[in-house]
């Protein structure tokens, strides 16, 4: 079980979004001189945990200067509208390609319902609250923002989604990577070594862009990365190598089932599951295979969907 909140150096905290299961999705809180930025929001159901984290730091709702979403997939941005309602002084910072979906989330909601189904969508996300256009800041590549004097650099990082940026904290040297630098769950840590895997969620997975974005992240020479899925990781060059290798393998697995017809999705999910279990075994993971597959079930499903969209487009 993952703790609800973990504090790190540099005024950074990871707050569990309690989305689907503990330890799956994180919200990051960055505090500088009594002002706060929230990086990725989880869902509407994540808001109480954020309010609690602010109270424990003796911060008021009006001390939140920015709500920042790395991209507009709803496990990262579903709670943005509700947070903007509660944090009266905050501005929402979003990629230029994603801003319109925060102002009018109807297409975003429709697309998510198409993936999850209406009932599952409502259970997971509730009602998505629109954000007033005059409270939205669009952050293009190399846009810089100051949090009480602390410099935050935005980097356009497509590959997982075209509306994705990463956020480099130039003061402390950490980088907030959303989904661009993959997924790393703490249950798979072995003697402090993290396991990482790519995320190829629909509908904008692009392998070449994903490789380039990973290289851009590493070129900043960050001291640590803060992943939405999940928390702080620090062995970034090695993890980047693993991501490059696995991205190529994911693409090969997808291409191997290109002509499988109605069985394509099931075959691809099976191949991804077998592959990830093999990689976990090499990593030295002590989890039983059934436990590992249960932890990865949502990701295997979404990765397969995204790879299939890429296959059809390619």
Helices and strands as residue ranges (DSSP letters): E 5-8, E 12-16, E 26-32, E 35-39, G 44-46, H 47-56, G 61-63, E 64-68, H 74-77, H 80-86, E 91-94, H 99-103, H 106-116, H 118-125, G 133-135, E 136-138, E 144-147, E 150-156, E 165-169, E 174-178, G 186-188, H 207-219, E 224-227, E 231-233, H 236-256, G 261-263, H 264-283, H 289-313
